[in-house]
């Protein structure tokens, strides 16, 4: 734009399309002999690569990502350089996997779809004065899983028909839209000389990490959805990190310096898997944020 100002814009588009598996073998080819033992009528499959047993898994996964990254850098004067920008990502996830189809009682379905999105805004001022250099910045992050979650945290598919009747139906179970997440994250870095041979430096930063989609929008269930369901938790809090470091650099002699620094990092909302049971002892597995108290660890839903 000028000798002191320029901008940079990047647009990326990525798609993946994964299909794997073959149709389950025709049951009419599975018969019993005179001793009532199960045998295959034809021992060679059409592709001539397998004998007796077909691949019983079918997987179909499709994803899409559109990313936009734009920034503006301007050297306002000798003391201030401004950097500002925006980042945005639009996602599309469509998964339809069926495994164990030819094994009675062992079929698992992984069927889910979502279109999450996120964006971030940031600004930074690099200040250079006689005897001091400082970077002061602020970032704002916003994301939305853009899916509905089941409101019953211990048995997501449970539906009370009346006081005595309970059914398990993912279509009838109560759901609500997942709330968005927004955070401001300041960053500060300062360096200045204490003497002609000693320099002091200090940095602080706040950082946010969105949970992976396989922890938020994922879903896997057996044929009976009331037993052994694994369900992502779109209400997971983001992992938050506050990082500090303070140090001193000392010149000892020609070409030799000593840097002594101290670091501290505070991490919150780590993610772990939890096994939950309702009153009927139906198993439900999901992901939760882990927190710590002085009396021990506990799971926070």
NORHU-V804071 format. One record per pair of residues at least 12 apart in sequence whose ideal C-beta (glycine too) atoms are under 8 Angstrom apart, sorted by the first residue. I is the first residue (numbers start at 1). J is the second residue. D is the distance in Angstrom with one decimal. If there is no record, write none. Layout:
# NORHU-V804071
i=I j=J d=D
i=I j=J d=D
This chain:
# NORHU-V804071
i=4 j=74 d=6.1
i=4 j=75 d=4.4
i=4 j=76 d=7.6
i=5 j=72 d=7.2
i=5 j=73 d=7.0
i=5 j=74 d=4.1
i=5 j=75 d=7.4
i=6 j=72 d=7.7
i=6 j=73 d=5.9
i=7 j=70 d=6.9
i=7 j=71 d=6.7
i=7 j=72 d=4.7
i=7 j=73 d=7.5
i=8 j=69 d=7.9
i=8 j=70 d=7.0
i=8 j=71 d=5.1
i=8 j=73 d=7.7
i=9 j=68 d=7.8
i=9 j=69 d=7.4
i=9 j=70 d=4.6
i=10 j=67 d=7.5
i=10 j=68 d=7.4
i=10 j=69 d=4.4
i=10 j=70 d=7.4
i=11 j=66 d=7.7
i=11 j=67 d=7.1
i=11 j=68 d=5.5
i=11 j=69 d=7.9
i=12 j=65 d=7.4
i=12 j=66 d=7.3
i=12 j=67 d=4.3
i=12 j=69 d=7.9
i=13 j=64 d=7.8
i=13 j=65 d=7.3
i=13 j=66 d=5.4
i=13 j=67 d=7.7
i=14 j=64 d=7.2
i=14 j=65 d=4.6
i=14 j=67 d=7.8
i=15 j=62 d=7.5
i=15 j=63 d=6.9
i=15 j=64 d=4.7
i=15 j=65 d=7.7
i=16 j=61 d=7.4
i=16 j=62 d=6.9
i=16 j=63 d=4.8
i=16 j=64 d=7.8
i=17 j=61 d=7.9
i=17 j=62 d=5.1
i=18 j=59 d=6.8
i=18 j=60 d=7.3
i=18 j=61 d=4.5
i=18 j=62 d=7.3
i=19 j=59 d=7.0
i=19 j=60 d=5.2
i=20 j=57 d=7.4
i=20 j=58 d=7.6
i=20 j=59 d=4.5
i=20 j=60 d=8.0
i=21 j=55 d=5.9
i=21 j=57 d=5.2
i=21 j=58 d=3.8
i=21 j=59 d=5.7
i=22 j=54 d=6.4
i=22 j=55 d=5.2
i=22 j=58 d=7.9
i=23 j=58 d=7.9
i=24 j=54 d=6.3
i=24 j=56 d=5.9
i=24 j=101 d=5.2
i=24 j=102 d=4.7
i=25 j=45 d=7.2
i=25 j=54 d=4.2
i=25 j=102 d=7.1
i=28 j=41 d=7.7
i=29 j=41 d=4.5
i=29 j=42 d=5.7
i=40 j=52 d=5.2
i=54 j=102 d=6.9
i=56 j=99 d=7.4
i=56 j=100 d=6.1
i=56 j=101 d=5.0
i=56 j=102 d=3.9
i=56 j=103 d=6.3
i=57 j=97 d=7.6
i=57 j=98 d=7.3
i=57 j=99 d=4.4
i=57 j=100 d=7.2
i=57 j=101 d=7.2
i=58 j=97 d=7.0
i=58 j=98 d=4.9
i=58 j=99 d=7.6
i=58 j=101 d=6.6
i=59 j=97 d=4.5
i=59 j=98 d=7.9
i=59 j=99 d=7.7
i=60 j=95 d=7.6
i=60 j=96 d=4.8
i=60 j=97 d=6.8
i=61 j=94 d=7.4
i=61 j=95 d=4.9
i=61 j=96 d=7.7
i=61 j=97 d=7.0
i=62 j=92 d=7.7
i=62 j=94 d=4.6
i=62 j=95 d=7.8
i=63 j=91 d=7.3
i=63 j=92 d=6.4
i=63 j=93 d=5.5
i=63 j=94 d=7.4
i=64 j=91 d=7.0
i=64 j=92 d=3.9
i=65 j=89 d=6.4
i=65 j=90 d=7.2
i=65 j=91 d=5.6
i=65 j=92 d=7.6
i=66 j=89 d=7.2
i=66 j=90 d=4.5
i=67 j=87 d=7.7
i=67 j=88 d=7.2
i=67 j=89 d=5.1
i=67 j=90 d=7.9
i=68 j=86 d=7.5
i=68 j=87 d=7.2
i=68 j=88 d=4.6
i=68 j=89 d=7.8
i=69 j=85 d=7.2
i=69 j=86 d=7.7
i=69 j=87 d=5.1
i=69 j=88 d=7.9
i=70 j=85 d=5.8
i=70 j=86 d=5.3
i=70 j=87 d=8.0
i=71 j=83 d=6.6
i=71 j=84 d=6.9
i=71 j=85 d=3.4
i=71 j=86 d=7.9
i=72 j=84 d=5.3
i=72 j=85 d=6.7
i=78 j=128 d=7.3
i=79 j=127 d=5.9
i=79 j=128 d=5.8
i=79 j=129 d=5.9
i=80 j=125 d=5.9
i=80 j=126 d=7.3
i=80 j=127 d=5.8
i=81 j=125 d=7.3
i=81 j=126 d=4.3
i=81 j=128 d=7.8
i=82 j=123 d=7.2
i=82 j=124 d=7.4
i=82 j=125 d=5.8
i=82 j=126 d=8.0
i=83 j=122 d=7.9
i=83 j=123 d=7.2
i=83 j=124 d=4.6
i=83 j=125 d=8.0
i=83 j=126 d=7.2
i=83 j=137 d=8.0
i=84 j=121 d=8.0
i=84 j=122 d=6.8
i=84 j=123 d=4.3
i=84 j=124 d=7.4
i=85 j=121 d=7.6
i=85 j=122 d=5.7
i=85 j=123 d=8.0
i=86 j=119 d=6.7
i=86 j=120 d=7.0
i=86 j=121 d=5.5
i=86 j=122 d=7.9
i=87 j=119 d=6.5
i=87 j=120 d=4.6
i=87 j=122 d=7.9
i=88 j=117 d=7.5
i=88 j=118 d=7.2
i=88 j=119 d=4.0
i=88 j=120 d=7.7
i=89 j=117 d=6.7
i=89 j=118 d=5.2
i=89 j=119 d=7.3
i=90 j=115 d=7.5
i=90 j=117 d=5.0
i=91 j=114 d=7.6
i=91 j=115 d=6.5
i=91 j=116 d=4.9
i=91 j=117 d=6.6
i=91 j=213 d=7.3
i=92 j=115 d=5.4
i=93 j=112 d=7.4
i=93 j=113 d=6.3
i=93 j=114 d=4.9
i=93 j=115 d=7.4
i=93 j=116 d=7.5
i=93 j=213 d=6.2
i=93 j=217 d=6.3
i=94 j=113 d=4.7
i=95 j=110 d=5.8
i=95 j=111 d=6.7
i=95 j=112 d=5.5
i=95 j=113 d=7.1
i=96 j=110 d=7.6
i=96 j=111 d=5.3
i=97 j=109 d=7.2
i=97 j=110 d=4.0
i=97 j=111 d=7.3
i=98 j=110 d=7.8
i=105 j=223 d=7.6
i=106 j=222 d=7.9
i=107 j=222 d=6.7
i=107 j=223 d=5.4
i=108 j=220 d=5.9
i=108 j=221 d=7.2
i=108 j=222 d=5.6
i=109 j=220 d=7.0
i=109 j=221 d=5.7
i=109 j=222 d=7.6
i=109 j=223 d=7.8
i=110 j=218 d=7.6
i=110 j=219 d=6.8
i=110 j=220 d=4.7
i=111 j=219 d=6.7
i=112 j=217 d=5.8
i=112 j=218 d=6.4
i=112 j=219 d=4.2
i=112 j=232 d=7.7
i=114 j=145 d=6.8
i=114 j=146 d=6.2
i=114 j=147 d=4.8
i=114 j=213 d=7.1
i=114 j=217 d=4.1
i=115 j=146 d=5.3
i=116 j=143 d=6.9
i=116 j=144 d=6.5
i=116 j=145 d=5.0
i=116 j=146 d=5.0
i=116 j=147 d=7.5
i=116 j=213 d=6.7
i=116 j=216 d=7.8
i=116 j=217 d=7.1
i=117 j=143 d=7.0
i=117 j=144 d=5.9
i=117 j=146 d=6.3
i=118 j=141 d=7.2
i=118 j=142 d=6.7
i=118 j=143 d=3.5
i=118 j=144 d=7.4
i=118 j=210 d=6.5
i=119 j=141 d=7.8
i=119 j=142 d=5.7
i=119 j=143 d=7.7
i=120 j=139 d=6.1
i=120 j=140 d=6.5
i=120 j=141 d=4.7
i=120 j=142 d=7.3
i=121 j=139 d=7.1
i=121 j=140 d=4.7
i=122 j=137 d=6.5
i=122 j=138 d=7.0
i=122 j=139 d=4.2
i=122 j=140 d=7.3
i=123 j=137 d=6.5
i=123 j=138 d=5.9
i=124 j=136 d=6.9
i=124 j=137 d=3.6
i=124 j=138 d=7.9
i=124 j=187 d=7.5
i=125 j=137 d=7.3
i=131 j=192 d=5.7
i=131 j=193 d=6.0
i=132 j=190 d=7.1
i=132 j=191 d=7.2
i=132 j=192 d=4.0
i=133 j=190 d=7.6
i=133 j=191 d=4.9
i=133 j=192 d=7.3
i=134 j=188 d=7.6
i=134 j=189 d=6.7
i=134 j=190 d=4.8
i=134 j=191 d=7.5
i=135 j=187 d=7.2
i=135 j=188 d=7.2
i=135 j=189 d=4.2
i=135 j=190 d=7.9
i=136 j=187 d=7.7
i=136 j=188 d=5.8
i=136 j=189 d=8.0
i=137 j=186 d=7.2
i=137 j=187 d=4.3
i=137 j=188 d=7.6
i=138 j=184 d=6.5
i=138 j=185 d=7.2
i=138 j=186 d=5.4
i=138 j=187 d=7.3
i=139 j=184 d=7.3
i=139 j=185 d=4.5
i=139 j=186 d=8.0
i=139 j=187 d=7.0
i=140 j=182 d=7.2
i=140 j=183 d=7.3
i=140 j=184 d=5.4
i=140 j=185 d=7.5
i=141 j=181 d=7.9
i=141 j=182 d=7.0
i=141 j=183 d=5.3
i=141 j=185 d=6.8
i=141 j=208 d=5.2
i=141 j=210 d=8.0
i=142 j=180 d=6.3
i=142 j=181 d=7.1
i=142 j=182 d=4.6
i=143 j=180 d=6.8
i=143 j=181 d=5.6
i=143 j=210 d=5.4
i=143 j=238 d=7.9
i=144 j=178 d=7.1
i=144 j=180 d=4.2
i=144 j=181 d=7.6
i=145 j=178 d=4.6
i=145 j=216 d=5.3
i=145 j=217 d=6.3
i=145 j=234 d=4.0
i=146 j=178 d=7.3
i=147 j=178 d=5.7
i=147 j=216 d=7.8
i=147 j=217 d=5.5
i=147 j=234 d=5.3
i=148 j=175 d=4.0
i=148 j=176 d=6.3
i=148 j=177 d=5.7
i=148 j=178 d=6.9
i=149 j=175 d=6.4
i=149 j=176 d=6.4
i=149 j=178 d=5.3
i=149 j=233 d=7.3
i=149 j=234 d=5.0
i=149 j=235 d=5.8
i=150 j=170 d=7.9
i=150 j=173 d=5.5
i=150 j=174 d=6.9
i=150 j=175 d=5.6
i=150 j=231 d=7.2
i=151 j=174 d=4.5
i=151 j=175 d=6.5
i=151 j=176 d=5.6
i=152 j=173 d=6.9
i=152 j=174 d=6.7
i=153 j=276 d=7.3
i=153 j=301 d=5.0
i=154 j=276 d=5.0
i=154 j=277 d=7.2
i=154 j=278 d=5.1
i=154 j=284 d=6.6
i=155 j=168 d=7.6
i=155 j=226 d=7.7
i=155 j=276 d=7.9
i=155 j=278 d=3.7
i=155 j=280 d=7.9
i=155 j=282 d=6.0
i=155 j=284 d=6.0
i=156 j=170 d=7.6
i=156 j=173 d=6.1
i=156 j=229 d=7.1
i=156 j=231 d=5.8
i=156 j=284 d=6.5
i=157 j=169 d=6.1
i=157 j=170 d=4.9
i=157 j=173 d=4.8
i=157 j=225 d=5.2
i=157 j=226 d=6.5
i=157 j=229 d=7.1
i=158 j=173 d=6.7
i=158 j=226 d=7.9
i=158 j=278 d=6.3
i=159 j=172 d=4.8
i=159 j=173 d=5.5
i=159 j=174 d=7.7
i=166 j=280 d=7.6
i=168 j=225 d=5.7
i=168 j=226 d=3.9
i=168 j=282 d=7.4
i=169 j=225 d=7.8
i=170 j=221 d=7.9
i=170 j=225 d=5.9
i=178 j=234 d=4.1
i=178 j=235 d=6.2
i=179 j=235 d=7.5
i=181 j=210 d=7.7
i=181 j=237 d=7.6
i=181 j=238 d=5.9
i=183 j=208 d=5.0
i=183 j=238 d=7.0
i=183 j=240 d=7.5
i=185 j=205 d=7.4
i=185 j=206 d=4.1
i=185 j=207 d=6.2
i=185 j=208 d=6.0
i=186 j=204 d=7.5
i=186 j=205 d=7.8
i=186 j=206 d=5.7
i=187 j=204 d=7.0
i=187 j=205 d=4.4
i=187 j=206 d=7.0
i=188 j=202 d=7.8
i=188 j=203 d=7.0
i=188 j=204 d=4.8
i=188 j=205 d=7.6
i=189 j=201 d=7.6
i=189 j=202 d=7.3
i=189 j=203 d=4.5
i=189 j=204 d=7.7
i=190 j=202 d=5.1
i=190 j=203 d=7.7
i=194 j=248 d=7.5
i=197 j=250 d=6.4
i=197 j=251 d=4.1
i=198 j=248 d=6.3
i=198 j=249 d=7.1
i=198 j=250 d=5.3
i=198 j=251 d=7.4
i=199 j=248 d=7.1
i=199 j=249 d=4.5
i=200 j=247 d=7.6
i=200 j=248 d=5.5
i=201 j=246 d=7.6
i=201 j=247 d=5.5
i=201 j=248 d=7.7
i=201 j=249 d=7.0
i=201 j=261 d=7.9
i=202 j=245 d=7.3
i=202 j=246 d=5.0
i=202 j=247 d=7.7
i=203 j=243 d=7.6
i=203 j=244 d=7.2
i=203 j=245 d=5.1
i=204 j=242 d=7.6
i=204 j=243 d=7.1
i=204 j=244 d=5.3
i=205 j=242 d=7.5
i=205 j=243 d=5.0
i=206 j=240 d=7.3
i=206 j=241 d=7.4
i=206 j=242 d=5.4
i=206 j=243 d=7.9
i=207 j=240 d=7.3
i=207 j=241 d=4.5
i=207 j=242 d=7.9
i=207 j=243 d=6.9
i=208 j=238 d=4.9
i=208 j=239 d=7.3
i=208 j=240 d=5.8
i=208 j=241 d=7.9
i=209 j=238 d=5.9
i=209 j=239 d=4.2
i=209 j=240 d=7.8
i=209 j=241 d=7.3
i=210 j=238 d=5.4
i=211 j=236 d=4.5
i=211 j=238 d=6.6
i=211 j=239 d=7.3
i=211 j=271 d=6.0
i=211 j=287 d=7.6
i=213 j=232 d=7.6
i=214 j=232 d=7.1
i=215 j=232 d=5.8
i=215 j=233 d=6.9
i=215 j=236 d=6.3
i=215 j=271 d=5.9
i=215 j=287 d=4.6
i=216 j=232 d=4.6
i=216 j=233 d=6.3
i=216 j=234 d=4.6
i=216 j=236 d=5.9
i=216 j=287 d=7.7
i=217 j=232 d=5.1
i=217 j=234 d=6.2
i=218 j=230 d=7.1
i=218 j=231 d=7.3
i=218 j=232 d=3.9
i=219 j=231 d=5.4
i=219 j=232 d=6.4
i=226 j=280 d=7.6
i=226 j=282 d=4.6
i=227 j=282 d=5.9
i=227 j=283 d=6.2
i=228 j=283 d=5.2
i=228 j=285 d=7.3
i=229 j=283 d=7.5
i=229 j=284 d=5.4
i=229 j=285 d=6.9
i=230 j=285 d=4.5
i=230 j=286 d=7.2
i=231 j=284 d=7.0
i=231 j=285 d=7.4
i=231 j=286 d=5.2
i=232 j=286 d=7.1
i=232 j=287 d=6.6
i=233 j=286 d=5.0
i=233 j=287 d=4.8
i=233 j=288 d=6.6
i=236 j=269 d=7.8
i=236 j=271 d=6.3
i=236 j=287 d=6.2
i=236 j=288 d=7.4
i=236 j=289 d=6.1
i=237 j=269 d=4.4
i=237 j=289 d=5.0
i=238 j=269 d=6.5
i=239 j=267 d=6.8
i=239 j=268 d=7.1
i=239 j=269 d=5.1
i=239 j=270 d=6.4
i=239 j=271 d=7.2
i=240 j=267 d=7.4
i=240 j=268 d=4.7
i=240 j=269 d=5.9
i=241 j=265 d=6.3
i=241 j=266 d=6.9
i=241 j=267 d=5.1
i=241 j=268 d=7.7
i=242 j=265 d=7.3
i=242 j=266 d=4.4
i=243 j=263 d=7.7
i=243 j=264 d=7.5
i=243 j=265 d=5.0
i=243 j=266 d=7.8
i=244 j=263 d=7.1
i=244 j=264 d=4.5
i=244 j=265 d=7.5
i=245 j=261 d=5.6
i=245 j=262 d=6.6
i=245 j=263 d=4.7
i=245 j=264 d=7.4
i=246 j=261 d=6.8
i=246 j=262 d=5.4
i=247 j=259 d=6.1
i=247 j=260 d=5.9
i=247 j=261 d=3.0
i=247 j=262 d=6.7
i=248 j=260 d=5.5
i=248 j=261 d=7.8
i=268 j=291 d=7.5
i=269 j=289 d=4.4
i=269 j=290 d=7.7
i=269 j=291 d=7.4
i=270 j=289 d=7.0
i=270 j=290 d=4.8
i=271 j=287 d=5.5
i=271 j=288 d=7.3
i=271 j=289 d=6.2
i=271 j=290 d=7.0
i=272 j=287 d=7.0
i=272 j=288 d=6.5
i=272 j=290 d=4.9
i=272 j=299 d=7.6
i=273 j=285 d=6.2
i=273 j=286 d=7.4
i=273 j=287 d=5.8
i=273 j=288 d=7.9
i=274 j=286 d=6.0
i=274 j=287 d=7.0
i=274 j=288 d=4.7
i=274 j=299 d=5.4
i=288 j=300 d=6.4
i=288 j=301 d=5.9
